[in-house]
């Protein structure tokens, strides 16, 4: 079967660094997305990886290893506004497989 | 500003009733999607559309219907055949076709509950 696994919940401290992991088993691979979703709101795009390696975008970075079926989202200098759920998804768009999301709680 | 607008924010359905969720976008995107989000689960695709007057079933289309009469609009009807409709419904759009990996732009969602 096809599935994506993410930790259900993580807690981190303001100003620290946190790594959110995502492992996937899919019949094909066209790329991996990370989205951020605040409670009761729309998901917003964070990053997209199609090749192995690290993609850095400000405080957020995303890593992909296709051979291991593994990705992580790295958040640096955590801020209270980073408290949200982080969704991992494997494309293409018309058959995206979504993880259940990781709820990140930031403590002062 | 361009974006996707969903309405209403909250909707209540009585047993045996059909309800329609609105989704409008002014991003000039060809592809539009409807997702259902339940607690503890990943997003699940209900329907998607790549061009006007054409749409395809997703993984959980039973009990739902859609139309795409205009490029900007992709309404979702939750019919009485959907026995467990309580969920958060998200509409999204993307550039290009649905077979691409263009990022999705989401509306703010509609929370549907059963009375």
Interface residues (C-beta under 8 A of the other chain):
Chain A: X4 X8 X30 X31 X33 X35 X40 X41 X42 X43 X44 X45 X48 X50 X87 X89 X91 X92 X93 X94 X95 X96 X97 X98 X99 X100 X101
Chain B: X4 X31 X33 X40 X41 X42 X43 X44 X45 X48 X50 X56 X88 X90 X94 X98 X99 X100 X101 X102 X103 X104 X105 X106 X107 X108 X109 X111
